Amino acid sequence: MKLNYSVKPNAQSQACLSYVMAKNSLMKLNYFVRQLILQQVKV
């Protein structure tokens, strides 16, 4: 029994991976900016 339904073309999985990486880094950046703004408001 082969589990080949989860295998994607390399380019597609590569694009998906880069999309996820970009999304994660964007969320981190957004969080960082929000913290920075909150600190500015407190001061």
N, CA, C and O atoms as a CHARMM CRD file, in Angstrom:
* protein
*
  172
    1    1 MET  N      0.84200  -1.19800   0.00000 PROA 1      0.00000
    2    1 MET  CA     0.00000   0.00000   0.00000 PROA 1      0.00000
    3    1 MET  C      0.87700   1.24800   0.00000 PROA 1      0.00000
    4    1 MET  O      1.63800   1.48800   0.93800 PROA 1      0.00000
    5    2 LYS  N      0.76000   2.02900  -1.05600 PROA 2      0.00000
    6    2 LYS  CA     1.56200   3.24400  -1.16400 PROA 2      0.00000
    7    2 LYS  C      0.74400   4.45400  -0.74100 PROA 2      0.00000
    8    2 LYS  O     -0.44600   4.55800  -1.03800 PROA 2      0.00000
    9    3 LEU  N      1.40400   5.35300  -0.05100 PROA 3      0.00000
   10    3 LEU  CA     0.75000   6.60500   0.33100 PROA 3      0.00000
   11    3 LEU  C      1.30700   7.70700  -0.55500 PROA 3      0.00000
   12    3 LEU  O      2.10500   8.53000  -0.10900 PROA 3      0.00000
   13    4 ASN  N      0.88800   7.71700  -1.79500 PROA 4      0.00000
   14    4 ASN  CA     1.44000   8.68700  -2.73400 PROA 4      0.00000
   15    4 ASN  C      0.48700   9.85000  -2.97800 PROA 4      0.00000
   16    4 ASN  O      0.78300  10.71900  -3.79800 PROA 4      0.00000
   17    5 TYR  N     -0.64800   9.88700  -2.28600 PROA 5      0.00000
   18    5 TYR  CA    -1.59800  10.97000  -2.49900 PROA 5      0.00000
   19    5 TYR  C     -1.11000  12.26600  -1.84200 PROA 5      0.00000
   20    5 TYR  O     -1.55000  13.35400  -2.21500 PROA 5      0.00000
   21    6 SER  N     -0.20400  12.15300  -0.86500 PROA 6      0.00000
   22    6 SER  CA     0.29000  13.34300  -0.18300 PROA 6      0.00000
   23    6 SER  C      1.51900  13.94200  -0.87000 PROA 6      0.00000
   24    6 SER  O      2.00700  14.99900  -0.47100 PROA 6      0.00000
   25    7 VAL  N      2.01400  13.25900  -1.90300 PROA 7      0.00000
   26    7 VAL  CA     3.19400  13.75700  -2.60600 PROA 7      0.00000
   27    7 VAL  C      2.78000  14.85100  -3.57500 PROA 7      0.00000
   28    7 VAL  O      1.89600  14.66200  -4.41100 PROA 7      0.00000
   29    8 LYS  N      3.43600  15.99800  -3.44800 PROA 8      0.00000
   30    8 LYS  CA     3.15600  17.12200  -4.34100 PROA 8      0.00000
   31    8 LYS  C      4.33300  17.31600  -5.27500 PROA 8      0.00000
   32    8 LYS  O      5.43500  16.84600  -4.99000 PROA 8      0.00000
   33    9 PRO  N      4.11700  17.99400  -6.37500 PROA 9      0.00000
   34    9 PRO  CA     5.25400  18.41400  -7.20800 PROA 9      0.00000
   35    9 PRO  C      6.17500  19.31700  -6.39500 PROA 9      0.00000
   36    9 PRO  O      5.71700  20.06900  -5.53400 PROA 9      0.00000
   37   10 ASN  N      7.46400  19.24000  -6.67000 PROA 10     0.00000
   38   10 ASN  CA     8.44700  19.94800  -5.86400 PROA 10     0.00000
   39   10 ASN  C      8.21500  21.45300  -5.88800 PROA 10     0.00000
   40   10 ASN  O      8.30900  22.11000  -4.85200 PROA 10     0.00000
   41   11 ALA  N      7.91500  22.00000  -7.05300 PROA 11     0.00000
   42   11 ALA  CA     7.71500  23.44200  -7.17900 PROA 11     0.00000
   43   11 ALA  C      6.52200  23.89100  -6.34400 PROA 11     0.00000
   44   11 ALA  O      6.56400  24.94700  -5.71200 PROA 11     0.00000
   45   12 GLN  N      5.47000  23.09900  -6.34000 PROA 12     0.00000
   46   12 GLN  CA     4.26500  23.47200  -5.59400 PROA 12     0.00000
   47   12 GLN  C      4.53900  23.45600  -4.09500 PROA 12     0.00000
   48   12 GLN  O      4.15000  24.38200  -3.38300 PROA 12     0.00000
   49   13 SER  N      5.19900  22.42000  -3.61700 PROA 13     0.00000
   50   13 SER  CA     5.48800  22.34100  -2.18700 PROA 13     0.00000
   51   13 SER  C      6.46700  23.44000  -1.78800 PROA 13     0.00000
   52   13 SER  O      6.38500  23.97800  -0.68400 PROA 13     0.00000
   53   14 GLN  N      7.39400  23.77300  -2.68900 PROA 14     0.00000
   54   14 GLN  CA     8.35700  24.83900  -2.43000 PROA 14     0.00000
   55   14 GLN  C      7.63300  26.18100  -2.29400 PROA 14     0.00000
   56   14 GLN  O      7.93700  26.97400  -1.40300 PROA 14     0.00000
   57   15 ALA  N      6.66800  26.42400  -3.19100 PROA 15     0.00000
   58   15 ALA  CA     5.89400  27.66400  -3.14500 PROA 15     0.00000
   59   15 ALA  C      5.05200  27.71100  -1.88000 PROA 15     0.00000
   60   15 ALA  O      4.93100  28.76100  -1.24800 PROA 15     0.00000
   61   16 CYS  N      4.47800  26.58900  -1.51500 PROA 16     0.00000
   62   16 CYS  CA     3.65400  26.51800  -0.31000 PROA 16     0.00000
   63   16 CYS  C      4.51100  26.79800   0.91500 PROA 16     0.00000
   64   16 CYS  O      4.08700  27.51200   1.82400 PROA 16     0.00000
   65   17 LEU  N      5.71100  26.23900   0.94100 PROA 17     0.00000
   66   17 LEU  CA     6.62100  26.43700   2.06000 PROA 17     0.00000
   67   17 LEU  C      7.02300  27.89500   2.17500 PROA 17     0.00000
   68   17 LEU  O      7.03100  28.45300   3.27200 PROA 17     0.00000
   69   18 SER  N      7.35800  28.51600   1.05500 PROA 18     0.00000
   70   18 SER  CA     7.76800  29.92000   1.08900 PROA 18     0.00000
   71   18 SER  C      6.59900  30.80700   1.50500 PROA 18     0.00000
   72   18 SER  O      6.79500  31.82200   2.17400 PROA 18     0.00000
   73   19 TYR  N      5.37300  30.42300   1.10700 PROA 19     0.00000
   74   19 TYR  CA     4.18100  31.17800   1.50900 PROA 19     0.00000
   75   19 TYR  C      4.00200  31.11200   3.02400 PROA 19     0.00000
   76   19 TYR  O      3.72800  32.12200   3.67100 PROA 19     0.00000
   77   20 VAL  N      4.16000  29.91500   3.57800 PROA 20     0.00000
   78   20 VAL  CA     4.01500  29.73500   5.02300 PROA 20     0.00000
   79   20 VAL  C      5.09900  30.50700   5.76900 PROA 20     0.00000
   80   20 VAL  O      4.82500  31.13800   6.79000 PROA 20     0.00000
   81   21 MET  N      6.32800  30.45800   5.26100 PROA 21     0.00000
   82   21 MET  CA     7.43800  31.17500   5.88300 PROA 21     0.00000
   83   21 MET  C      7.17000  32.67200   5.86900 PROA 21     0.00000
   84   21 MET  O      7.37900  33.35800   6.87000 PROA 21     0.00000
   85   22 ALA  N      6.70400  33.17500   4.72600 PROA 22     0.00000
   86   22 ALA  CA     6.42100  34.60100   4.59200 PROA 22     0.00000
   87   22 ALA  C      5.29400  35.01500   5.53000 PROA 22     0.00000
   88   22 ALA  O      5.34500  36.08100   6.14300 PROA 22     0.00000
   89   23 LYS  N      4.28100  34.16500   5.63600 PROA 23     0.00000
   90   23 LYS  CA     3.15100  34.46100   6.50800 PROA 23     0.00000
   91   23 LYS  C      3.61500  34.51300   7.96300 PROA 23     0.00000
   92   23 LYS  O      3.22000  35.40800   8.71000 PROA 23     0.00000
   93   24 ASN  N      4.45100  33.55600   8.36300 PROA 24     0.00000
   94   24 ASN  CA     4.94900  33.53200   9.73300 PROA 24     0.00000
   95   24 ASN  C      5.80900  34.75000  10.04100 PROA 24     0.00000
   96   24 ASN  O      5.67000  35.36100  11.10100 PROA 24     0.00000
   97   25 SER  N      6.69800  35.10500   9.11600 PROA 25     0.00000
   98   25 SER  CA     7.56500  36.25300   9.35000 PROA 25     0.00000
   99   25 SER  C      6.75100  37.53700   9.38600 PROA 25     0.00000
  100   25 SER  O      7.07100  38.46000  10.13500 PROA 25     0.00000
  101   26 LEU  N      5.69700  37.59800   8.57600 PROA 26     0.00000
  102   26 LEU  CA     4.83800  38.77500   8.56700 PROA 26     0.00000
  103   26 LEU  C      4.09900  38.90400   9.89500 PROA 26     0.00000
  104   26 LEU  O      3.94800  40.00800  10.41800 PROA 26     0.00000
  105   27 MET  N      3.64100  37.78300  10.43700 PROA 27     0.00000
  106   27 MET  CA     2.95500  37.80300  11.72400 PROA 27     0.00000
  107   27 MET  C      3.90600  38.25000  12.83200 PROA 27     0.00000
  108   27 MET  O      3.51800  39.01300  13.71700 PROA 27     0.00000
  109   28 LYS  N      5.15100  37.77500  12.78300 PROA 28     0.00000
  110   28 LYS  CA     6.14200  38.17900  13.77800 PROA 28     0.00000
  111   28 LYS  C      6.43200  39.66300  13.66800 PROA 28     0.00000
  112   28 LYS  O      6.53400  40.36200  14.67600 PROA 28     0.00000
  113   29 LEU  N      6.56600  40.14300  12.43300 PROA 29     0.00000
  114   29 LEU  CA     6.83800  41.55400  12.21400 PROA 29     0.00000
  115   29 LEU  C      5.67800  42.40100  12.71000 PROA 29     0.00000
  116   29 LEU  O      5.88400  43.44100  13.33600 PROA 29     0.00000
  117   30 ASN  N      4.46300  41.95800  12.43100 PROA 30     0.00000
  118   30 ASN  CA     3.26200  42.66300  12.86200 PROA 30     0.00000
  119   30 ASN  C      3.21900  42.73700  14.38600 PROA 30     0.00000
  120   30 ASN  O      2.89800  43.78300  14.95100 PROA 30     0.00000
  121   31 TYR  N      3.53800  41.64100  15.04400 PROA 31     0.00000
  122   31 TYR  CA     3.56900  41.59600  16.50500 PROA 31     0.00000
  123   31 TYR  C      4.61800  42.55500  17.05500 PROA 31     0.00000
  124   31 TYR  O      4.37100  43.27600  18.02200 PROA 31     0.00000
  125   32 PHE  N      5.78600  42.55400  16.43000 PROA 32     0.00000
  126   32 PHE  CA     6.88100  43.41500  16.86200 PROA 32     0.00000
  127   32 PHE  C      6.50400  44.88900  16.73000 PROA 32     0.00000
  128   32 PHE  O      6.75900  45.68300  17.63600 PROA 32     0.00000
  129   33 VAL  N      5.90600  45.24600  15.61800 PROA 33     0.00000
  130   33 VAL  CA     5.48600  46.63100  15.37600 PROA 33     0.00000
  131   33 VAL  C      4.41900  47.05100  16.37900 PROA 33     0.00000
  132   33 VAL  O      4.44000  48.17200  16.88800 PROA 33     0.00000
  133   34 ARG  N      3.49000  46.14700  16.65800 PROA 34     0.00000
  134   34 ARG  CA     2.43000  46.44900  17.61400 PROA 34     0.00000
  135   34 ARG  C      3.01600  46.69800  19.00700 PROA 34     0.00000
  136   34 ARG  O      2.59400  47.62400  19.70000 PROA 34     0.00000
  137   35 GLN  N      3.98600  45.87500  19.41900 PROA 35     0.00000
  138   35 GLN  CA     4.64200  46.06800  20.71200 PROA 35     0.00000
  139   35 GLN  C      5.36900  47.40600  20.75000 PROA 35     0.00000
  140   35 GLN  O      5.33900  48.10900  21.76100 PROA 35     0.00000
  141   36 LEU  N      6.01600  47.75100  19.65000 PROA 36     0.00000
  142   36 LEU  CA     6.75400  49.00000  19.55600 PROA 36     0.00000
  143   36 LEU  C      5.81200  50.18500  19.69800 PROA 36     0.00000
  144   36 LEU  O      6.12200  51.14400  20.40500 PROA 36     0.00000
  145   37 ILE  N      4.67500  50.12700  19.03600 PROA 37     0.00000
  146   37 ILE  CA     3.68300  51.20400  19.11400 PROA 37     0.00000
  147   37 ILE  C      3.12000  51.31000  20.52900 PROA 37     0.00000
  148   37 ILE  O      2.93400  52.41400  21.04100 PROA 37     0.00000
  149   38 LEU  N      2.85200  50.18200  21.15700 PROA 38     0.00000
  150   38 LEU  CA     2.33100  50.21000  22.52600 PROA 38     0.00000
  151   38 LEU  C      3.33800  50.85100  23.47200 PROA 38     0.00000
  152   38 LEU  O      2.95300  51.59400  24.37400 PROA 38     0.00000
  153   39 GLN  N      4.62100  50.57100  23.27600 PROA 39     0.00000
  154   39 GLN  CA     5.66100  51.17800  24.12000 PROA 39     0.00000
  155   39 GLN  C      5.71200  52.68000  23.89400 PROA 39     0.00000
  156   39 GLN  O      5.88500  53.44500  24.84300 PROA 39     0.00000
  157   40 GLN  N      5.56300  53.10700  22.65400 PROA 40     0.00000
  158   40 GLN  CA     5.58400  54.53500  22.34100 PROA 40     0.00000
  159   40 GLN  C      4.42000  55.24700  23.00300 PROA 40     0.00000
  160   40 GLN  O      4.57000  56.36500  23.49600 PROA 40     0.00000
  161   41 VAL  N      3.25400  54.60000  23.01600 PROA 41     0.00000
  162   41 VAL  CA     2.05400  55.19700  23.59900 PROA 41     0.00000
  163   41 VAL  C      2.21100  55.33500  25.11400 PROA 41     0.00000
  164   41 VAL  O      1.78500  56.33300  25.69600 PROA 41     0.00000
  165   42 LYS  N      2.81900  54.34300  25.74600 PROA 42     0.00000
  166   42 LYS  CA     3.01600  54.38600  27.20600 PROA 42     0.00000
  167   42 LYS  C      3.92100  55.55300  27.59400 PROA 42     0.00000
  168   42 LYS  O      3.70200  56.19900  28.61900 PROA 42     0.00000
  169   43 VAL  N      4.93000  55.82000  26.77800 PROA 43     0.00000
  170   43 VAL  CA     5.87300  56.90700  27.06900 PROA 43     0.00000
  171   43 VAL  C      5.25200  58.22200  26.63900 PROA 43     0.00000
  172   43 VAL  O      5.87000  59.27500  26.79000 PROA 43     0.00000
